[in-house]
């Protein structure tokens, strides 16, 4: 079993690699491409860049938070890493693979592939157009309507965002948990560590001869103990799986000799 120092060094090296990779990737999103194979390649490259950039930032946040003994921040970034890895896995195994395993793709299949790409990259519920145009009244009205619709069983609560409907992250986590139940244990742990309950309370607590204190400066840090025990779980769930699934996503990119001139 690797020591904590070895695990942190592995994370540090992996993060440095991702940072370099994110700085080198430069594929602008140009959705007006007409050829579906080229359009898929554009989406796939954009997704690779996006995942790498997010993973790099979250990993840097973990390194910085551990250095500063801010274990609540560690848990927040850790849960995000698990969710990103689970989402990438779900799209690859449940969306892309059934389609791309076919010997050849029909025009309808290619249309479905682009729809998957678009949902994967742009899926969401929040109305970003209203946000960026500062139409906050529209955001508030839509949120109020969604709450009313939620009370009305005949209405399906949904705030229109103009985007493809996102795949719920819990769907991705539970799908992974069906074949790897330990994923549910680790995800539930990190959820408890960030929610306003016992887990996050432990992260800011410390122990001394007088008892438990809800600040880190009164003795042995509870957050440090939780970090030491949870780090191997977090890295086993994210680092190698993320690398493997990222490679699978890159493999969906059509080589140049298959593209139409």
N, C-alpha and C positions, 0 to 999 in steps of 0.2 A: 504494500500500500504506500502511495506517495505521501510525503510529508506536506504540511501546510506550506512551507517555504517552496517546495518543488511545484505544488499546484499553483501558487501565486506567480512563480517564474514562468510556468507554462501559459498562464493567462496573460502575463505581461508580453511574452513573445508573440502569442496569437493575436493580441490586440494591436501590437506594432505592425504585424503583417496586414491586418485588416485596414488599418489607417493608411498604409502605403497603397494598398489595393484600391481603396476608395478615392484616393487622390489621383490615381492613374486612370480610373474608369471615367469615360466622358462620352456618354451616349444620350443626346438630347431626345426628349419625347416629342415625336412628330407624328401625330395620329392621322395626318392626311395622306399617308402612304397608301397607294392603291393596291399593290400586289399583296395578297394575304400572307404569303410566306415571309416577305420582307417586313410586313406589319407585325407579324408575330415576333420576328427577331428584334424589332424595335422595342416591343413590350418586354420581351425576355431580358434583354440587356438593361433596360430601365429597372426592372425588378431586381436583377442581380445587384446593380449599383445601389438601389434603395436598401436592400437587405444588408449589404456590406456596410453601408454608411450608418445605419441604425445600430447594427451589432457592434460596430467599432465604438460609437458614442456610449452605448450602454456598458460595454466592457471597460472603457476609460472611467466611467462613473463609478464602477465597482472598485477599480484600483484606487481612485482618489478617495472614495468614501472609507475604504478600509484603512488607508494611510492616515486619515483624519479621525478614525474611530467613530464614524457616523454610520452606524449599522442599520438604521432605518432606511437611509438612502441606498445602502447595499441591497437591502431586501426589495426595495422598489425597482431598482435596476435589474435585479435577479429575476423577479417575476416577469418583467417585460421581455427578458431574454428567453424565458421558457415559452411565453406566448408567441413570440416571433418564430421560434423554432417549430412550435406546434402548428402554426398557421402555414408555414412553408411546407412542412411535411404533409399536411392535409391537402393542400392544392396539388402537390405532386402526385400523391398516391390515390386520391379520391377523384380528382378532376382531370389532370393531364394524362396520367398513365392509362386509364381505360380508353381514352381517345387515341393517344399516340401509339398504343400497342397494335393498332390496326395496320394491316399491310400497306394500305394507302388511304388517304383522306379524300372524301368527296367534297364538293363545294359546300354542302351543308355542314360537313364536319369542320371545315376550315372556318366557317362562320361561327360555329360553336367554340372553336379554339380561341378565336379573337374575343368572344364574349367572356370566356374564362379569364383570358389575359386582362381584359378591361376591369372585370370584377376584382381580380387579384390586386391590380395596381391602384384602382380608384374607388373600390368599394367603401361605403361609409354611410352614416346616418345623419351626420351633422351638416347643416346648411352653410357651407363655406362661402357661397356666393353672397348671402345676406351678411355674413360676418365681414368679409373683405370690403363690401360696399357700405358697411356700417348701418345696415337696416336692422337695428337691434329690436325695434318694435315688432318686426316680422318674426324674428327669432322667438320673442316672448310669446307672441300670439300662437305660433305653431307649437311651442312647448305646452302652453295651456290647453290647446285642443287635444294634444296627445294624452295629457293627463285625464281629460274628460272622456276621451275615447277608451282609455284603459278601464275606466269605471263601467262604461257601457259594454257589456259582454258581446253585444252584436257588432261592435266596431273593433277593428284591428288597429291598435295604437301604433302609429308610425309617423315620424316627422319626415316629410318629403325633403330630400336634399338635392334632387336632380342627379344623383350619382347611382351607380349600380348598387344594389342592396348588398351590404357586407355579409360575410360568413361570420357568425358569432364565434368568438374565440373559445368559448366553452365547448362548442361543437367540436372544434379542432382538438382541444385537450382531451375530451372524453373519447374521441375516435382513437387517439393514440393510447389512451388508457385501456382500451379493450384488448390490445395485444401486449401492453407493458403497464400492468397495474401500478408499478412503482411510480409512474409519472403522476398519477393522481395523488399519491402520498406527498410527493415533492411539491406539486403545484398547490395542494391544500396547505402545506406548511408555509409556503411563501405568501399565499393569500392571507393566512392568519398573521403573518409578520407585518403586513402592510395595512390591514384593516384596523379600525380603532377598537381593539379588544386586547385579549391577553398577550397575543404574540407581539404586537407592536409595543405594548407596555414593557415586556421583558427586554426589548431592544434598547430601551433608554434607562434601564434599572441597573443597580449595583448592589452588592452584598458586602456587609462587614459584620463585626461581632454584635452590633446593635440590631441587625436585621436587614430587611429589604428596603432600599431607598429608590425612589423614582427619579434618579439622576445618575449619570455615569461616574460622578466624581467622588463617590462615598465609599469606594472599596473595589472589590472584584467585579468587573463588568459582565453582566448577564449577556449583553449583546455580543461581546467577544467570544463567549462560550458557544452561543448559538451560531455565530459565524463559523467558528472552527468545525463544528459538527455538520453544518449545512453546506459548506463550500464544496466538498467532494460530490455531494448529491447534485448541486447546481451545475457543476462543470461536466459531470457525466451525462447530464440531460441536455446540455446545450452545445458544448464546444465541438465534439466529434460529430454528433448528429447534424448540427447546423452545417458543418463543412461538407458532409456527405450529401445532404439535400441540396445545398447550393450547387454542388457539382452536377447533380441530376438536373437542376434547372438550366444550367449552362449547356447541358447536353441536348436540350430541346431546340437549341438554336440551329437553324438550317445552315449547312456549309455553303459557301459562295457558289460552288459548282452545281448546286441544286436549284439555285435561284434563276428566275427568268431574267434575261437581259433587259 
